[in-house]
Amino acid sequence: MHKSPQMLLLWMTFIMSLVFSVWQALLNNFVIEQAQFSGAEIGILQSLREVPGFLAFTAIFILLLIREQTFAILALAVLCIGVAVTGFFPEVLGLYLTTILMSIGFHYFETVNQSLTLQWVDKQDAPGFLGKALAWRSAAALSGYASIWLIMTWLKLDYVWMYGLIGSLGLLMVLTITFYFPKYNVGEVQHKKIILRKKYWLYYLLTFFSGARRQIFMVFAGFMMVEKFAYSVSEITALFLINYVVNLLFAPAIGRFIGRIGEQRALTIEYIGLIFIFISYAYVEQAEWAAVLYVTDHLLFAMAIALKTYFQKIADSKDIAASMSVSFTINHIAAVIIPALLGLLWLYSPQGVFYIGAGFAVCSLVLARNIPVSPAQGNEVNWNWPAKKRVLLLDNKID
């Protein structure tokens, strides 16, 4: 296997997706069958899952003590351990606690992984590499779904075996890449402070609405499949399988497509599509059409590559690690609140949940039109606030 920073990124992405995809695919059936969850409990669980994402800004303080590469590997290990023990606690409190443990690893890994990607991959290569990473993520998820079929459908083993085996396998793979790959340099020394720059305001807002929309897709679209259309574990796994086959086939091409048409047009396509999909979720009555919407929804989210490449083009190179921590927190502000609140709304009006999702997509569309055709440092937006630009550097206080 070729040793390079890019290959390490791909293998870390593979491990994360392998383990997390199994946890996600089994979650709705597991909580309904084993813990008798309703929409309210699943909303609370998903809100708790996003709390570590909201606290992702603390990653910058951990980086005062350890390297980014080491931090990413440790976070992956925590994710694997959290998934491995999930099946041993099939009750409400146990599920909340194991979800938080898993989520700490997942969100810290995603924060540092995004930072390393933007530092280790050249700007001109970033769209193509991010598309390739999505394909690796999809291949890992397909492997995870194949393991669900093998262990639960063919061998007839229970959830505790599935979670335990996939989490242990992921941990073994983490140990392998730890000793196989050397330590790599990250280029320019990164700021070790929380950084909020006014020139990134558009990226921050787009990130906020992205987090809000993602929660409705991840929490309620999947929950609808089980609650409304009575999808079994095998059927949910098959649906996820289709999602990742589509991504495996098209994600690299989507990355190259974004590189050709630019971030503004790519995000415009994504957000217009999501508006129609969320409205359609509110009215769908056939399980087959719901599945079509779900797959199309998942494919459109691949266009979110454009948000990362937009930031890479406008960012100062030393800001990347700190900005990824802050943006992950911004992404999860809504994510912490929305699942619990909309979980209560779900009890009375599932349609209302999807209308709100369409509203978030409309806001994102308006903001996306403000991205320049050729974004760069000094050309971050088409129109800006009239106030003079200034930088806020926060290090336990605002200077």
DRENTORGU-855204 format. One record per residue (C-alpha): residue number from 1; chain; x, y, z. Coordinates in steps of 0.05 Angstrom, whole numbers. Example, Ala and Ser with C-alpha at 12.3 -4.5 7.8 and 13.67 -1.06 7.14 Angstrom:
% residues 2
 resi chain   east  north     up
    1     A    246    -90    156
    2     A    273    -21    143
END
This chain:
% residues 399
 resi chain   east  north     up
    1     A      0      0      0
    2     A     27     68    -20
    3     A     46    111     40
    4     A     25    184     33
    5     A    -16    234     73
    6     A    -72    228     22
    7     A    -74    152     29
    8     A    -77    159    105
    9     A   -136    206     98
   10     A   -172    155     53
   11     A   -160     97    101
   12     A   -183    137    162
   13     A   -245    157    123
   14     A   -257     83    105
   15     A   -253     61    178
   16     A   -299    117    202
   17     A   -351    102    149
   18     A   -348     26    160
   19     A   -362     32    234
   20     A   -410     91    234
   21     A   -452     65    175
   22     A   -468      1    213
   23     A   -487     41    276
   24     A   -531     86    234
   25     A   -564     32    192
   26     A   -585     -8    254
   27     A   -604     50    298
   28     A   -677     61    282
   29     A   -695    -13    284
   30     A   -652    -24    347
   31     A   -684     33    387
   32     A   -755     15    366
   33     A   -748    -61    376
   34     A   -704    -61    438
   35     A   -721      4    474
   36     A   -790     20    447
   37     A   -770     91    426
   38     A   -821    140    399
   39     A   -806    203    359
   40     A   -793    241    424
   41     A   -739    193    449
   42     A   -704    188    381
   43     A   -704    264    378
   44     A   -671    268    446
   45     A   -620    215    428
   46     A   -601    251    364
   47     A   -595    317    401
   48     A   -548    284    451
   49     A   -509    255    393
   50     A   -497    325    366
   51     A   -473    356    432
   52     A   -401    334    419
   53     A   -406    366    351
   54     A   -429    430    383
   55     A   -367    426    428
   56     A   -320    413    369
   57     A   -287    481    379
   58     A   -251    450    440
   59     A   -210    410    390
   60     A   -165    470    381
   61     A   -145    466    455
   62     A   -130    392    450
   63     A    -84    409    392
   64     A    -41    448    441
   65     A    -22    380    470
   66     A    -21    331    411
   67     A    -11    332    336
   68     A    -72    333    290
   69     A    -54    265    260
   70     A    -50    233    329
   71     A   -115    267    350
   72     A   -151    240    289
   73     A   -129    169    304
   74     A   -148    173    378
   75     A   -217    200    359
   76     A   -226    142    310
   77     A   -210     93    366
   78     A   -262    125    412
   79     A   -314    120    357
   80     A   -299     45    348
   81     A   -304     32    423
   82     A   -370     69    428
   83     A   -401     28    372
   84     A   -372    -38    400
   85     A   -408    -30    467
   86     A   -474     -4    440
   87     A   -508    -72    436
   88     A   -495    -86    510
   89     A   -541    -28    532
   90     A   -609    -37    499
   91     A   -646     12    544
   92     A   -659     87    541
   93     A   -604    111    588
   94     A   -553     61    561
   95     A   -567     82    489
   96     A   -560    156    508
   97     A   -491    143    541
   98     A   -462     98    486
   99     A   -487    147    433
  100     A   -450    204    468
  101     A   -386    162    471
  102     A   -390    143    398
  103     A   -406    215    379
  104     A   -346    244    415
  105     A   -300    202    372
  106     A   -340    214    308
  107     A   -344    290    314
  108     A   -272    302    336
  109     A   -249    257    279
  110     A   -291    293    227
  111     A   -266    361    252
  112     A   -192    342    248
  113     A   -200    301    185
  114     A   -230    361    148
  115     A   -173    405    173
  116     A   -119    355    150
  117     A   -152    346     83
  118     A   -152    421     68
  119     A    -79    425     90
  120     A    -52    362     55
  121     A    -89    368    -11
  122     A    -75    424    -62
  123     A   -132    471    -78
  124     A   -135    451   -151
  125     A   -139    377   -132
  126     A   -188    385    -74
  127     A   -255    374   -111
  128     A   -229    311   -144
  129     A   -198    285    -79
  130     A   -261    299    -39
  131     A   -302    262    -91
  132     A   -253    203    -85
  133     A   -259    206    -10
  134     A   -335    201    -17
  135     A   -325    140    -60
  136     A   -281    108     -7
  137     A   -333    126     45
  138     A   -386     92      3
  139     A   -343     30     -7
  140     A   -334     25     68
  141     A   -408     33     80
  142     A   -423    -22     29
  143     A   -375    -67     66
  144     A   -412    -50    131
  145     A   -480    -66    101
  146     A   -453   -132     73
  147     A   -430   -149    144
  148     A   -500   -135    170
  149     A   -529   -183    120
  150     A   -476   -236    136
  151     A   -481   -230    212
  152     A   -555   -214    224
  153     A   -591   -243    163
  154     A   -549   -304    145
  155     A   -518   -323    213
  156     A   -580   -299    251
  157     A   -539   -265    306
  158     A   -566   -208    349
  159     A   -551   -134    351
  160     A   -499   -143    407
  161     A   -457   -187    360
  162     A   -463   -139    302
  163     A   -443    -77    341
  164     A   -388   -114    379
  165     A   -355   -145    318
  166     A   -356    -83    273
  167     A   -330    -39    330
  168     A   -274    -88    345
  169     A   -255    -94    272
  170     A   -252    -18    266
  171     A   -207    -14    328
  172     A   -160    -66    298
  173     A   -155    -26    234
  174     A   -140     38    273
  175     A    -82      3    307
  176     A    -57    -22    240
  177     A    -54     47    207
  178     A    -24     77    270
  179     A     38     34    262
  180     A     39     31    186
  181     A     37    105    168
  182     A     92    153    190
  183     A     78    221    222
  184     A     68    274    168
  185     A     79    349    172
  186     A     19    395    161
  187     A     53    453    126
  188     A     43    521    159
  189     A     37    521    234
  190     A    -37    528    252
  191     A    -67    579    299
  192     A    -80    549    367
  193     A   -136    598    383
  194     A   -210    601    367
  195     A   -214    644    305
  196     A   -275    680    279
  197     A   -262    722    217
  198     A   -316    768    190
  199     A   -294    752    119
  200     A   -318    680    130
  201     A   -388    701    150
  202     A   -421    670     89
  203     A   -386    604    101
  204     A   -409    605    174
  205     A   -482    617    155
  206     A   -482    563    100
  207     A   -451    515    150
  208     A   -506    531    201
  209     A   -562    516    153
  210     A   -526    454    128
  211     A   -527    426    198
  212     A   -600    442    207
  213     A   -620    408    142
  214     A   -576    348    154
  215     A   -611    332    219
  216     A   -679    329    186
  217     A   -651    281    134
  218     A   -612    237    182
  219     A   -662    235    238
  220     A   -732    241    210
  221     A   -727    216    138
  222     A   -697    150    163
  223     A   -745    146    222
  224     A   -803    156    174
  225     A   -781     95    135
  226     A   -788     50    196
  227     A   -847     83    231
  228     A   -892    100    172
  229     A   -872     48    120
  230     A   -850     -8    168
  231     A   -782    -20    135
  232     A   -745    -79    166
  233     A   -671    -81    183
  234     A   -658   -116    116
  235     A   -699    -64     77
  236     A   -665     -5    112
  237     A   -598    -37     99
  238     A   -616    -47     25
  239     A   -637     27     21
  240     A   -571     49     51
  241     A   -536      1      4
  242     A   -568     34    -56
  243     A   -547    103    -29
  244     A   -475     84    -25
  245     A   -473     46    -91
  246     A   -498    110   -124
  247     A   -445    151    -87
  248     A   -390    101   -103
  249     A   -408    107   -177
  250     A   -420    182   -181
  251     A   -382    217   -124
  252     A   -315    223   -161
  253     A   -352    250   -222
  254     A   -390    299   -177
  255     A   -324    324   -149
  256     A   -297    336   -219
  257     A   -363    368   -239
  258     A   -359    417   -181
  259     A   -288    434   -203
  260     A   -314    452   -272
  261     A   -378    491   -255
  262     A   -355    524   -190
  263     A   -383    526   -120
  264     A   -439    576   -132
  265     A   -473    535   -186
  266     A   -462    469   -151
  267     A   -493    492    -86
  268     A   -551    524   -124
  269     A   -567    457   -156
  270     A   -563    422    -88
  271     A   -609    471    -52
  272     A   -662    474   -106
  273     A   -664    399   -107
  274     A   -670    395    -31
  275     A   -729    443    -30
  276     A   -769    398    -75
  277     A   -748    335    -38
  278     A   -767    361     31
  279     A   -836    383      5
  280     A   -844    314    -27
  281     A   -827    280     39
  282     A   -887    315     70
  283     A   -935    284     20
  284     A   -906    217      1
  285     A   -952    157     15
  286     A   -918    101    -23
  287     A   -858     65      7
  288     A   -825     60    -62
  289     A   -829    135    -76
  290     A   -803    149     -6
  291     A   -743    107    -22
  292     A   -731    145    -87
  293     A   -733    211    -49
  294     A   -685    184      3
  295     A   -634    161    -48
  296     A   -639    227    -87
  297     A   -632    266    -22
  298     A   -569    228     -4
  299     A   -539    239    -73
  300     A   -551    315    -70
  301     A   -514    319     -5
  302     A   -451    298    -43
  303     A   -454    368    -74
  304     A   -435    394     -5
  305     A   -363    383    -27
  306     A   -370    452    -57
  307     A   -377    484     12
  308     A   -310    455     34
  309     A   -274    477    -30
  310     A   -305    546    -24
  311     A   -275    554     45
  312     A   -208    526     22
  313     A   -204    580    -32
  314     A   -221    639     13
  315     A   -184    617     76
  316     A   -116    638    102
  317     A    -75    575    106
  318     A    -60    584    180
  319     A   -134    590    197
  320     A   -155    521    173
  321     A   -150    479    236
  322     A   -181    532    281
  323     A   -235    548    230
  324     A   -254    475    221
  325     A   -265    470    297
  326     A   -308    532    298
  327     A   -347    513    235
  328     A   -363    444    264
  329     A   -391    478    326
  330     A   -432    526    282
  331     A   -457    466    242
  332     A   -482    434    306
  333     A   -516    494    339
  334     A   -581    477    305
  335     A   -565    403    307
  336     A   -567    401    383
  337     A   -635    436    386
  338     A   -672    413    324
  339     A   -679    338    335
  340     A   -710    346    405
  341     A   -757    402    385
  342     A   -778    371    319
  343     A   -784    303    353
  344     A   -841    334    393
  345     A   -870    366    330
  346     A   -866    298    297
  347     A   -916    270    346
  348     A   -968    319    320
  349     A   -947    337    249
  350     A   -893    297    212
  351     A   -908    341    151
  352     A   -890    403    190
  353     A   -820    375    203
  354     A   -807    370    128
  355     A   -836    438    114
  356     A   -785    467    162
  357     A   -731    429    124
  358     A   -754    461     59
  359     A   -750    529     93
  360     A   -678    516    113
  361     A   -662    497     41
  362     A   -692    562     16
  363     A   -648    602     64
  364     A   -587    564     39
  365     A   -605    577    -33
  366     A   -609    652    -21
  367     A   -541    652     14
  368     A   -508    608    -40
  369     A   -523    661    -93
  370     A   -476    707    -55
  371     A   -416    662    -70
  372     A   -372    692   -125
  373     A   -363    654   -189
  374     A   -288    652   -174
  375     A   -279    656    -98
  376     A   -211    672    -71
  377     A   -178    710    -13
  378     A   -203    782    -21
  379     A   -262    758    -63
  380     A   -302    719    -11
  381     A   -372    745    -27
  382     A   -411    783    -80
  383     A   -438    832    -30
  384     A   -415    845     41
  385     A   -436    881    103
  386     A   -417    955    101
  387     A   -380    952    166
  388     A   -304    952    164
  389     A   -274    882    164
  390     A   -236    862    226
  391     A   -211    798    257
  392     A   -233    769    323
  393     A   -180    725    356
  394     A   -207    690    417
  395     A   -161    657    467
  396     A   -205    649    528
  397     A   -224    721    515
  398     A   -237    768    457
  399     A   -178    812    440
END
